[in-house]
Amino acid sequence: MKTPVFKKFNITMALQWLIFMPVILPLCVIFGAVQGVVNMVEKMAQRMWIDMEL
């Protein structure tokens, strides 16, 4: 069985990653943080509702 030969390096794909990574990464971090805050507020509201019913 032959060893796999490295594929030709795709320079255009590398350039796209280099250009869009500074845009995509902060968006992902911000979206994750906002999603975490929303989930925590939702859990807190549910807990408050359960505690007030007792």
N, C-alpha and C positions, 0 to 999 in steps of 0.2 A: 504494500500500500504506500502510495506517495505521500510525502508530507505536504500539507497545504501551502500553496504559494501565496504570498501576500498580495492582496488586491491592489490595483492601481490607486494611488492616493487621489481622492477627489477634492481638488483645490476649491472648486466653487462651493461645495458643501461645507468645507472648513471655513471659508469666508462668511457664509451665511451664519454659521454658529458663532463666529467671532463678532459679527455685527449685531445679531439679535440676542445673544446671551446677556449683555448688560440691560436689556429691556425685559427679557423673560424672567430672569432670576429675581429682581426686586418685586415684580408683579406677583410671583409665586409666594414670596415671603410675606408680602402685605396681605394677599388673599388668605393665606394660612393663618395669619395673626387675627384677621377680622373674623374668620370662621371660628377660631378658638374662643374669641370674646363672645360671639353670638351664642355658641354652645354653652359657655359658662353662665351667661345671663339666663338662658333658657332653663338650665338645671337649677339655678338659684331661685327663679320664679316658681318653678314646680315645687321646690322644697318649701318655699314660703307659703305656698297655697296649701300644701299638706299640713304644715305646722299650724296654720291659722284655722284649719277645719277641726283640729282637736280641741 
